[in-house]
């Protein structure tokens, strides 16, 4: 699998405030190990983040758009992870992204039609739950940021996967003015102020000691953060010990969309934080002593499918590099909103000051990923292992009981 942008391109960040198809159909070859992929967002400059979506490409390295889905959809994720689709009533899941996706709602509608999901209304008037709302980083419907086609594909992924997993949830898209950490942090605070119980963040940059003014610390709110797509190595905000750091796996299906097993995805970010300490529940987890992190925070906490070869289909009509239609995508930009939506399905975030603690107390309701590697480090911080390991944390969803 190609990985054209290496982690070494991430500069250090020191932040001052820091054809319609039925739902069960997966075409032959939808999940194969021969696809190539590329990062959608370029490496960030100082004090900025990159989105963590990878798009499957053709033999010439161009993003491959098709007229119908070619990857996993709602039925595959629900079946493999033993998830209901009708829970999560009255829960709000916020997706924080940079720039504007002008076709976000239209593409969500196209996704719902393709997979046979019920029409999903825009919020307004008497419609305040189980609806879609888009705001800027201040919480207003206008003015919206300028369009960025790379981040628009990221937004399509976030919105569609969050809705696919938690179909009764309100989906709140908060668009930051840019991909600066300062604007993204403002958007996170706005999402919390607007009542989100879950806030998903599919982006990151090199680890920083700044906590961005505490923007990623909202007790009782599950704040998911993707761990990165460049293999072993730590990024922020996933390194913050106030968030749920989400790593990535390669997900295989059994018959009737059942769980066929998972291995560590080679791109999943992981490692020991250089700045933040491990919470007590992480240090007491089974297998922690083998990580070599000691009292330092470990990334990740949990994981879900992120390999583009077993990736999700998303619809994007805001042309990315001249292409529009159905894209197969992966990266920890897939796993972060997926896990966020599972938290929303469970509805337990408010029961814990830091909802990252909930999976550590409920490991019997998780799939333990014990094989695969994302690099060479000499410890379980870069390899699947029984109990806690870096790339997949304490495991992946097996129902909502772990969240």
LUMMAR-448215 format. One record per residue: x, y, z of N, C-alpha, C in turn; residue in three letters. Coordinates in steps of 0.1 Angstrom, whole numbers, plus 5000, padded with zeros to 4 digits. Example, Ala and Ser with C-alpha at 12.3 -4.5 7.8 and 13.67 -1.06 7.14 Angstrom:
BEGIN
513249435078512349555078513249675078ALA512849785071513749895071512950005079SER
END
This chain:
BEGIN
500849885000500050005000500950125000UNK500650214991501550334990501250435001UNK502250495006502150595016503050715013UNK502550795003503450894996503951005005UNK503251035016503651145024504151085038UNK505351085040505951025052505751115064UNK505751065076505651135088506751245089UNK507851225084508951315085508651455079UNK507551455070507151585064506351665074UNK505951615085505251685095506151775103UNK506051905102506851995109506452005124UNK507452025133507052035147506052155149UNK505152125157504052225160504152275174UNK504352405176504252465189503152565189UNK502052535195500852605193500652705204UNK500352825200500152935211498852915218UNK497752865211496452845218495852715211UNK496652665206496652535198495652525186UNK472750364893473250264899472950234913UNK472150274921471850264935471950114940UNK472550104951472849964956472149944969UNK471749814972471249784985472249784996UNK471849805008472749835019473749725022UNK473349605019474249495022475249455011UNK475149535000475949494988477349554989UNK478349464988479749514986480349444974UNK480649524964481149464951482349384953UNK482549284945483749204945484949294944UNK485949264953487149354953487049474961UNK485949494968485749614976486749624987UNK487149514992488049505003489249414999UNK490149474992491349394988492649464992UNK493649384992494949434996495749494985UNK495149514973495949554961495749704958UNK494849774965494549914961495649994967UNK495950104959496850214964496050324969UNK496650414977495950524983496850644984UNK496350754986497150874988496450964999UNK497251045005496751145015496051255008UNK494851295013494051395006494551535010UNK494951555022495451685027496951685027UNK497551795023499051805023499551815037UNK500851795039501551805052501351945057UNK501051965070500752095075501952185077UNK501752315077502752415081502652435096UNK503552515101503552545115502252585121UNK501852525132500552565139499352525131UNK499452435122498252395114498152235114UNK496952185111496752045111496451995097UNK496651865095496251805082495051715085UNK494151695076493051595077493751455075UNK493051355081493651225080492851125072UNK492351175060491651085051492651045040UNK492550915036493250865025492250815015UNK492550845002491650804991492250704983UNK491450604979491950494970492250554956UNK493250514949493650574937493750474926UNK493750514913493950424902495350394899UNK495650324889497050284886497950394883UNK497450514880498250634878498350724890UNK497750684901497850754913496850864915UNK495850864906494750964906493650914915UNK492951004923491850964931490750894922UNK490250774926489450694918487950724922UNK487150784914485750814916484950714908UNK483950664913483050564906481650614907UNK480750544899479350584899478550514909UNK479150414917478450344927479450304938UNK478950274950479850244961480650124958UNK481950124963482850004961483449964975UNK483050024985483549994999482549955009UNK482849955021481949925032480950035034UNK479749995037478650085040478050055054UNK476850115057476250095070476149945075UNK475649865066475449725069476649655073UNK477749685066479049615069479549655083UNK479549785086480049835099479149795110UNK477849795108476949755119477049605121UNK477149525111477349385112478549345119UNK479749395114481049365119481149405134UNK480649515137480849575151479649555160UNK478649475155477549435163476749555169UNK476549645160475949775164474449785159UNK473649845168472249885163472350015155UNK471350045148471350175141470250265146UNK469450225155468350305160468450355174UNK469550335180469850395193470350535191UNK470750605202471350735201470350845201UNK469050825204468050925203468451045212UNK468351165207468551285214470051315216UNK470951235210472351255211472851345199UNK473751435202474351515192475751485190UNK476151445178477551415175478051535166UNK479051605170479651715162480851665155UNK480951705142482151685134482851815132UNK484151825137484851955136485851935124UNK485752025115486552025103486952165099UNK487952175090488352305085487752335071UNK487452455069486952505056485452465054UNK484952485042483552465039483352355029UNK482452265031481952175021480652215017UNK480452275005479152335001478152224998UNK478552104995477651994991477451895003UNK477851925015477751825026476451765027UNK475351845028474051795030473551715017UNK473751775005473351704993474051564992UNK475351564996476051434995475551335006UNK475151385017474551295027473251245022UNK472451325015471251275009471451164999UNK472551184991472851084981473250954988UNK474050964998474450845006473250775012UNK472350845017471150785023470350715012UNK470150775001469450714990470050584986UNK471350584984472150474979472050354988UNK472050385001472050275011470650245017UNK469650315012468250285016467950335030UNK468650445034468450495048467250605046UNK466650625057465550725057466050865054UNK465250945048465551085045465951155058UNK466951235058467451295070467251445068UNK466451515077466151655075467251745079UNK467151865074467951975080467352025093UNK468152075102467552125115466952265112UNK465852285119465152415117463752405122UNK463252515127461852515132461652415143UNK460652325141460452225151461352105151UNK462152105140463051995138464452025145UNK464651965156465851995164466651875167UNK466151755166466851625168466851545156UNK467751445155467851365143467851445130UNK468751545129468751635118470151685116UNK470351745105471751795101471751945102UNK472851995108473052135110474552165107UNK474752275099476052325096476252465101UNK477352485108477652625113479152655111UNK479452785113480852815113481452805127UNK482752845128483352815141482852895153UNK482052995149481353075160479953025163UNK479552925155478152865158477052935149UNK477453015140476453075131476353015117UNK475153025111474952955098475653035087UNK476153155089476853235080477653335087UNK478753385081479353345068480053215070UNK480053125060480853005061482253025055UNK483152935059484552955054484552925039UNK485752955033485952925019485952775017UNK485652735005485752595001487152544999UNK487452425004488652355002488352214998UNK488652174986488152044981488751924988UNK489951934993490451815001489651805014UNK489551915021488751905034487251875031UNK486751905019485351875016485251725015UNK486251645010486151505010486251455024UNK487051515033487151475047485751495053UNK485151605050483751635056482751535052UNK482751505039481851405034482051275042UNK483251235044483551115052482951125066UNK483251235073482851245087481351245088UNK480651325080479251335081478551205078UNK478951145067478251025063478450905072UNK479750885077479950775086479350795099UNK479350925105478650945117477150915116UNK476550955105475150925103474850785101UNK475750715093475550575090475550485103UNK476350525113476450445125475350485135UNK475150615136474050665146473050735138UNK472050665133471050725124470050805131UNK469850795144468950875152469650995158UNK470951015156471651125162471451255154UNK471551365161471751495154473151505149UNK473351545137474751565132475051715130UNK475951755138476351895138477751915132UNK477751975120479052005114479552145117UNK480652155123481252285127482452305119UNK482452405110483552435100484352545105UNK485652515108486652615112487052695100UNK487452825103487752915092488952865084UNK489852795091491052735084491452615092UNK492552555087493152435094494152475105UNK494152595109495052635120494552575133UNK495452535142494952475154494152575162UNK494452695161493652795169492252795164UNK491952795151490652795146489952665149UNK490652555147490052425150489652415165UNK490452465174490152465188488952555191UNK488852665184487652745186486352665182UNK486452595171485352515166484952405176UNK485952345183485652245193484952305204UNK485352415209484652485220483252515216UNK483052555203481652585199480852465199UNK481352355194480552225194480152195208UNK481052205218480652175232479552275237UNK479752405233478752505238477352475232UNK477352415220476052385213475452255217UNK476052195227475452075233475851945228UNK476951935220477351805215477851715227UNK477351585227477851495237479051415232UNK479251425218480451365212480951465202UNK482351485202482951575192484051495185UNK483951475172484951405165485851495157UNK487151455158488251535152489151445144UNK489151465131489851375122491051445116UNK491951495124493051565119494151565130UNK495351615126496351625136497651685130UNK498551715139499951755135500951705145UNK502151735143503251685152502851725167UNK503251635176502851655190503351785195UNK502451845203502751975209502451965224UNK503252045232502952055247501752145250UNK501352225240500252315243498952235243UNK498052275252496652205252495652295245UNK496152395238495252475230494152545238UNK494552595250493652665259492652575265UNK492852445265491952345271490752325263UNK490852355250489652335241489252185240UNK490152095242489851955240489651885254UNK489251965264488951925277487551965281UNK486551885278485151915282484651795289UNK484651795303484251675310482851625306UNK482651495305481351445301481151445286UNK482051495278481951495264483051395258UNK482651305249483551215243484151295231UNK485451325232486151395222487151305215UNK486751255203487551155196488551235188UNK489751175186490851235178491551125171UNK491751135158492451035150493851035154UNK494450915154495850905158496850925148UNK496450945135497450965124497550845115UNK498050875103498050785092499450745087UNK500450775095501850755091502550645099UNK501850565105502450455113502950505127UNK503850435132504350465146504850605147UNK504350675157504650815160503350885165UNK503650985173502551055181502251185175UNK500951215174500451345170499451405180UNK499251535179498251605187497151645177UNK495851645182495451645196495251505202UNK495551395194495351255199496251235212UNK497351305213498251285225497651345238UNK496651435237496151495249495451385257UNK495651385270495051285279493651315283UNK493051415276491651445278490751395267UNK491351335256490551295245490551135244UNK489751085235489750945231490550935218UNK491850885219492650875207492250745200UNK492050755187491450645179492450605169UNK492950475170493850415160493050345149UNK493750275141493150215129493450065128UNK492549985122492749845119492349815104UNK492649695100492249635088491049545092UNK489849565087488649495092488249395081UNK488149265084487649165075486249125079UNK485449095069484149045072483948895070UNK483048845078482648705077481348705069UNK480648585068479448585061478348665067UNK477448715059476348805063476848925071UNK477948985066478549105072478949085087UNK479248965091479748935104481148975106UNK481648965118483049005122483948895118UNK484848925108485848825104487248845110UNK487448945118488748965124489349095120UNK490349145128491049265126492549245129UNK493349325122494749335125495049475125UNK496249515131496649645131496849695117UNK496249815114496549875101497949945101UNK498749925091500149965091500250115092UNK499250195089499350335090498850395103UNK498350315112497750365125498850435133UNK498550555137499550625146499450575160UNK500650575167500750525180502050575187UNK502150555200503350595207503150645220UNK504250675227504150735241504350885239UNK503450955246503551105246504751155252UNK505351265247506451325253506151425263UNK504851465264504451575272503351545283UNK502551445280501351425288501351285295UNK500851285307500851165315499651075312UNK499850945315498850845313497850855325UNK496550855322495550845332495650715340UNK495050715352495150595360494650465353UNK493450485346492850365340493750315329UNK494550395322495450345312496650275318UNK497150325329498350265335497950135342UNK496750115345496249985352495749885342UNK495749915329495149825319496049705317UNK495449595314496249475311497149495299UNK498349455301499349475290500149605290UNK499749695299500449825299501949825301UNK502349735310503749735314504649695302UNK504049635292504849595280505049705270UNK504349815272504449925263505750005264UNK506350015276507550095278507150245280UNK505950275281505550415283505650465297UNK505750375307505750415321504550495325UNK504850615329503750705333503250795322UNK503850785310503450875299502250825292UNK501450915287500250885279500550805267UNK499650695265499850615254498750645243UNK499150645231498250665219498250535212UNK497150465210495750515211495050455223UNK493750485224492850435234492050315229UNK491450335217490650235210490850245196UNK490250165187490450175173489250125165UNK489250135152488250085143488850085129UNK488150035120488550025106489150155101UNK490350145095490950265089491650235076UNK491950105073492650075061491850105048UNK492350185039491650215027491250085019UNK492049985020491749855013490449795019UNK490049825031488849775037488049905041UNK488150005033487550135036486150155033UNK485650275036484250315034484050385021UNK482850365016482350445004481750575009UNK482150685003481450815006481250884993UNK480150964994479751044982480251184983UNK480851234973481351374973481251434959UNK480351534958480151604946480851734945UNK481551774955482451894954483751834949UNK484051854936485051784929486451794936UNK486951674939488351664944489251624932UNK490151714929491151694918490351654905UNK489251724903488451704891487551584891UNK487451514902486651394903485551414912UNK484351354909483251364918482551224917UNK481751194928481051074928481350994940UNK481450864939481750774950483250744952UNK483850774963485250744966485350634977UNK486350554976486650464987487750524995UNK487550545008488450615017488750545029UNK489850575036490250525048491050625056UNK491950575064492750665073492050665087UNK492750715097492050735110491050845110UNK490850915098489650995096488450915095UNK488550785092487350695092487150645106UNK488150605113487950545126487450645136UNK487850765136487550865146486050895146UNK485350925135483950945136483150825138UNK483650705133483050575136482950555151UNK484050565158484050555172483250655179UNK483350785174482450885180481050855179UNK480550795168479150755166478850645175UNK479750555178479450445187479250495202UNK480050595206479850665218478450725219UNK478050785208476650845207475550735208UNK475750625201474850515202474650465217UNK475850455224475850405238475150505247UNK475350635244474750745252475350755266UNK476550715269477050705282478150815285UNK478450905275479550995277479451075290UNK478251125293478151205305478351135318UNK478451005317478650925330480050935335UNK481050985327482450985331483051125328UNK483851175337484551305334485251295321UNK485951185319486751165307486251025301UNK485451035290484850915285485850815279UNK487050855277488150755273488250645283UNK487850675296487950575306487050455305UNK485850475298484850375297485250245290UNK485950255279486350125273487350045282UNK488150115289489150045298488449965309UNK487250015312486449945323485549835317UNK485549825304484549735297485249655286UNK486449605288487149545278486449415273UNK485649355281484949225277483949255265UNK483649385263482749425253483449475241UNK484749445239485549495228486249375221UNK486549395209487449295202488849335205UNK489649245210491049265213491849225200UNK492549325195493349305182494749275186UNK495149155183496449095188497549075177UNK497249115165498249085154498449215145UNK499549215138499849325129500749425136UNK501249515127502249615132502149735124UNK502549855130502649975123504050035123UNK505049955126506450005126507349925134UNK508549975137509449905146509849985158UNK509449945169509750015182510249925193UNK510149795191510649705201509649675213UNK508449735213507449715223506149705217UNK505049685225503749675220503149805216UNK503949915217503350045212503350045197UNK503849945190503849945175503349805170UNK502749725179502349595174501049555182UNK500249475176499049425182499449325193UNK498749325204499049235215497849215224UNK497849105232496749085241496649195251UNK495449245254495349355263495649485255UNK496249585263496549715256497649705247UNK497549765235498749795226498549935220UNK499649985215499550125210498650145198UNK498750065188498050095176496550085177UNK496049995186494649975187494049995201UNK494950035211494450055224493949935231UNK492749945237492149825243491249745234UNK491049795222490349715212489349795204UNK488449725197487449785188486049745192UNK485049805187483649785192483249645190UNK482549585200481749465198480449495206UNK479549565199478349625205478649755211UNK477749815218477949945225478349935239UNK478449815245478749795259480149845263UNK481049855254482349905257482450055257UNK481350125255481450275253480350345261UNK
END
